[in-house]
Amino acid sequence: MAYVARLRPPRYSLVALGLLLAPTPWKLVTGGWRDLLLAVTALGLSWTLGELQQGQAQRRCAWERQVLAAERERISRELHDVVAHHVAVIAVQAAAAEDVFDEQPAQARAALAAIDTAARSALTELRAMLHALAVDDGSEQGGPQPGLAQLDALADAVRAVGLPVTLHREGDGEALPGGVQLSAYRIVQESRTNALRHGHATRADVDVHCRDGVLRLEVVNDGPAPARRPGTPTGRGIVGMRERARLLGGTLDAGPLPAGGFRVHARLPVGAGR
């Protein structure tokens, strides 16, 4: 009864409850009032338990949808800024090429080459942005978006509040598309925030590897996993990080380590977008 009530809406589970309650008066003949009350109470409690579990699951799904929608909106805005930068470069270079096209053809060709590079980069970012269902409320963000070059500044900021951080890089990550760099930066940033806020960590290690068209991020700290009551949804930060990785066609795993500590590992493919 609890299983049916958890999976089906009340209009179905109540019919099942009625069918199971229908033969219970026979308990008066075979066992008496005690058996009748036991049968009715057991069925009623089972149905109530299933309904409570169904409501909890629906609230958890609604919460996760809300978190994903907010994170997609944020991602689309950030990617919009990255693409807008490339489009602005194209506009400036096109105007410059037009001005010197007859007098200085070499300079015009250089401007056209810059346009080609900026256009290819913009298309790369647009492929990622099309996966994020943008919600435009008219707000804007100013300033350049961070990338892998800003990870050193992020590590220094975390060290300044008392958490030692080691940062190890391998490969030319700063040559990656801006959208991939932005998502990688946000994943590392959120991992560090979780370590400071929940983990009570005393040290953290950040590894950034770019090889064979894949950017791999690993953030490990020696603190315990964030406390969470059984049955409650995954933390908002982890949901957002997973969504960022998914929109780029990658994956993200986050969880406690067997020997203690907490690990976030992301795999972001970048070769397909070039």
C-alpha positions as CSV (number, residue, x, y, z in Angstrom):
1,M,0.0,0.0,0.0
2,A,2.8,2.4,0.9
3,Y,4.6,1.6,-2.4
4,V,1.5,2.2,-4.5
5,A,0.7,5.5,-2.6
6,R,4.3,6.7,-3.2
7,L,4.3,6.1,-6.9
8,R,0.7,6.9,-7.9
9,P,-1.5,9.9,-7.3
10,P,-4.3,9.7,-4.7
11,R,-7.0,9.0,-7.2
12,Y,-5.4,5.6,-7.9
13,S,-3.9,4.9,-4.5
14,L,-7.3,5.6,-2.7
15,V,-9.0,3.0,-5.0
16,A,-6.3,0.5,-4.0
17,L,-6.8,1.4,-0.4
18,G,-10.6,0.9,-0.7
19,L,-10.1,-2.5,-2.4
20,L,-7.9,-3.7,0.4
21,L,-10.3,-2.3,3.1
22,A,-13.3,-4.0,1.6
23,P,-12.7,-7.5,3.0
24,T,-11.6,-6.3,6.4
25,P,-15.1,-6.8,8.0
26,W,-14.5,-10.5,7.6
27,K,-12.0,-10.1,10.5
28,L,-15.0,-9.8,12.8
29,V,-15.9,-13.3,11.9
30,T,-12.4,-14.8,12.0
31,G,-10.6,-12.8,14.7
32,G,-12.8,-10.1,16.3
33,W,-12.5,-6.4,16.8
34,R,-8.8,-6.4,17.6
35,D,-7.9,-8.0,14.2
36,L,-10.3,-5.6,12.4
37,L,-8.7,-2.5,14.0
38,L,-5.2,-3.8,13.3
39,A,-5.9,-4.4,9.6
40,V,-7.6,-1.0,9.1
41,T,-4.9,0.8,11.1
42,A,-2.0,-0.9,9.2
43,L,-3.5,-0.1,5.8
44,G,-4.2,3.5,6.8
45,L,-0.7,4.1,8.1
46,S,0.8,2.5,5.0
47,W,-1.2,4.8,2.7
48,T,-0.2,7.9,4.8
49,L,3.4,6.9,4.8
50,G,3.4,6.5,1.0
51,E,1.7,9.9,0.6
52,L,4.3,11.6,2.8
53,Q,7.1,10.1,0.8
54,Q,5.5,11.1,-2.5
55,G,5.1,14.7,-1.3
56,Q,8.8,14.8,-0.2
57,A,9.9,13.5,-3.5
58,Q,7.9,16.1,-5.4
59,R,9.3,18.9,-3.2
60,R,12.8,17.6,-3.8
61,C,12.2,17.5,-7.6
62,A,10.7,21.0,-7.6
63,W,13.7,22.4,-5.6
64,E,16.2,20.8,-8.0
65,R,14.3,22.3,-11.0
66,Q,14.5,25.7,-9.4
67,V,18.2,25.4,-8.7
68,L,18.9,24.2,-12.3
69,A,16.8,27.0,-13.8
70,A,18.7,29.7,-11.7
71,E,22.1,28.1,-12.7
72,R,21.2,28.0,-16.4
73,E,20.2,31.6,-16.3
74,R,23.5,32.6,-14.7
75,I,25.5,30.4,-17.2
76,S,23.7,31.9,-20.2
77,R,24.4,35.5,-19.0
78,E,28.0,34.7,-18.5
79,L,28.3,33.1,-21.9
80,H,26.5,36.0,-23.4
81,D,29.2,38.3,-22.1
82,V,31.9,36.1,-23.6
83,V,30.3,35.9,-27.0
84,A,29.5,39.7,-26.9
85,H,33.2,40.3,-26.5
86,H,34.0,38.4,-29.7
87,V,31.3,40.1,-31.6
88,A,32.6,43.5,-30.5
89,V,36.1,42.5,-31.8
90,I,34.6,41.5,-35.1
91,A,32.8,44.8,-35.5
92,V,36.0,46.8,-34.7
93,Q,38.2,44.8,-37.0
94,A,35.6,45.0,-39.8
95,A,35.5,48.8,-39.6
96,A,39.3,48.9,-39.6
97,A,39.6,46.7,-42.6
98,E,37.1,48.8,-44.5
99,D,39.1,52.0,-43.8
100,V,42.4,50.6,-45.1
101,F,41.3,48.1,-47.7
102,D,42.6,50.1,-50.7
103,E,45.6,52.0,-49.2
104,Q,47.0,49.2,-46.9
105,P,45.9,45.8,-48.1
106,A,48.3,44.0,-45.7
107,Q,46.7,45.7,-42.7
108,A,43.3,44.9,-44.1
109,R,44.2,41.2,-44.4
110,A,45.4,41.2,-40.8
111,A,42.1,42.6,-39.7
112,L,40.2,40.0,-41.7
113,A,42.3,37.2,-40.1
114,A,41.4,38.7,-36.6
115,I,37.7,38.6,-37.7
116,D,38.1,34.9,-38.7
117,T,39.6,34.0,-35.3
118,A,37.0,36.0,-33.3
119,A,34.1,34.5,-35.3
120,R,35.4,30.9,-34.7
121,S,35.7,31.6,-31.0
122,A,32.2,33.1,-30.9
123,L,30.7,30.1,-32.6
124,T,32.4,27.9,-30.0
125,E,30.8,29.8,-27.2
126,L,27.4,29.8,-29.0
127,R,27.4,26.0,-29.2
128,A,27.7,25.9,-25.4
129,M,25.2,28.7,-24.9
130,L,22.5,27.0,-27.0
131,H,22.2,24.3,-24.4
132,A,21.5,26.7,-21.6
133,L,17.8,27.8,-21.8
134,A,18.3,31.4,-21.2
135,V,15.8,33.4,-19.1
136,D,16.2,37.1,-19.8
137,D,15.0,39.4,-17.1
138,G,16.7,42.5,-18.5
139,S,19.6,42.5,-15.9
140,E,23.2,42.9,-17.0
141,Q,26.6,42.1,-15.6
142,G,29.6,44.2,-16.3
143,G,33.3,43.5,-16.4
144,P,35.3,40.6,-18.0
145,Q,34.5,37.1,-17.0
146,P,37.1,35.1,-15.1
147,G,39.0,32.2,-16.6
148,L,41.8,29.8,-15.7
149,A,44.3,32.7,-15.5
150,Q,42.4,34.0,-12.5
151,L,42.8,30.7,-10.5
152,D,46.0,32.0,-8.9
153,A,44.1,35.0,-7.6
154,L,41.3,32.8,-6.4
155,A,43.9,30.6,-4.5
156,D,45.5,33.6,-2.9
157,A,42.1,34.8,-1.7
158,V,41.4,31.5,-0.1
159,R,44.8,31.4,1.5
160,A,44.1,34.9,2.9
161,V,41.2,33.6,5.0
162,G,43.3,30.8,6.5
163,L,43.0,27.8,4.1
164,P,46.3,26.6,2.6
165,V,45.7,25.8,-1.1
166,T,48.1,24.2,-3.6
167,L,47.5,24.8,-7.3
168,H,48.9,22.5,-9.9
169,R,48.5,23.0,-13.7
170,E,49.4,20.9,-16.7
171,G,48.8,21.8,-20.3
172,D,47.9,25.1,-22.0
173,G,44.5,25.6,-20.4
174,E,44.5,29.4,-21.0
175,A,44.2,28.8,-24.8
176,L,40.8,27.0,-24.3
177,P,37.4,28.7,-25.3
178,G,36.3,31.3,-22.9
179,G,33.1,29.4,-21.9
180,V,35.0,26.3,-20.9
181,Q,37.5,28.4,-18.8
182,L,34.6,30.3,-17.2
183,S,32.8,27.0,-16.2
184,A,36.1,25.6,-14.9
185,Y,36.7,28.7,-12.8
186,R,33.2,28.6,-11.3
187,I,33.6,24.9,-10.4
188,V,36.9,25.5,-8.6
189,Q,35.4,28.6,-6.9
190,E,32.3,26.7,-5.7
191,S,34.4,23.8,-4.5
192,R,36.6,26.2,-2.4
193,T,33.5,27.9,-1.1
194,N,32.1,24.6,0.1
195,A,35.3,23.7,1.8
196,L,35.4,27.0,3.7
197,R,31.7,27.0,4.6
198,H,31.0,23.3,5.4
199,G,34.1,21.2,5.3
200,H,36.2,22.7,8.2
201,A,39.2,21.8,6.0
202,T,42.8,22.6,7.0
203,R,44.2,22.3,3.4
204,A,43.1,21.9,-0.2
205,D,44.6,20.7,-3.5
206,V,43.5,21.9,-6.9
207,D,44.7,20.1,-10.1
208,V,44.0,21.4,-13.6
209,H,45.0,19.1,-16.5
210,C,44.4,19.9,-20.1
211,R,45.3,17.0,-22.4
212,D,43.8,15.2,-25.5
213,G,41.0,17.7,-25.9
214,V,39.7,17.3,-22.3
215,L,40.0,19.6,-19.3
216,R,40.1,17.7,-16.0
217,L,39.6,19.5,-12.7
218,E,40.1,17.9,-9.3
219,V,39.6,19.7,-6.0
220,V,40.3,17.8,-2.8
221,N,40.2,19.0,0.8
222,D,40.8,17.1,4.0
223,G,37.5,18.2,5.7
224,P,34.4,16.1,6.2
225,A,31.6,16.0,3.8
226,P,29.0,18.7,4.3
227,A,26.4,17.7,6.9
228,R,23.1,16.8,5.3
229,R,19.9,15.2,6.8
230,P,18.9,11.9,5.3
231,G,16.3,12.4,2.5
232,T,17.3,16.1,1.8
233,P,18.4,17.0,-1.7
234,T,22.0,17.5,-2.8
235,G,23.5,20.9,-2.0
236,R,22.7,23.8,-4.3
237,G,26.4,24.3,-5.1
238,I,26.9,20.7,-6.3
239,V,23.8,20.8,-8.4
240,G,25.0,24.0,-10.1
241,M,28.5,22.5,-10.7
242,R,27.0,19.4,-12.3
243,E,24.8,21.5,-14.5
244,R,27.8,23.5,-15.7
245,A,29.6,20.4,-16.6
246,R,26.6,18.8,-18.3
247,L,26.0,21.8,-20.5
248,L,29.5,21.5,-21.9
249,G,29.0,17.7,-22.5
250,G,31.1,16.8,-19.5
251,T,30.6,15.1,-16.1
252,L,31.2,16.0,-12.5
253,D,31.5,13.7,-9.5
254,A,31.5,15.0,-5.9
255,G,31.6,13.0,-2.7
256,P,33.6,12.0,0.4
257,L,36.8,10.0,0.1
258,P,37.2,6.6,1.9
259,A,40.2,7.8,3.9
260,G,38.5,11.1,4.8
261,G,38.1,14.4,3.0
262,F,35.9,15.5,0.1
263,R,36.7,15.4,-3.6
264,V,35.2,17.2,-6.7
265,H,36.3,15.8,-10.1
266,A,35.1,17.4,-13.3
267,R,35.8,16.3,-16.9
268,L,35.1,19.0,-19.6
269,P,35.6,18.0,-23.2
270,V,36.9,20.9,-25.3
271,G,38.2,19.4,-28.5
272,A,34.7,19.0,-30.1
273,G,34.0,22.7,-29.7
274,R,37.0,23.9,-31.7
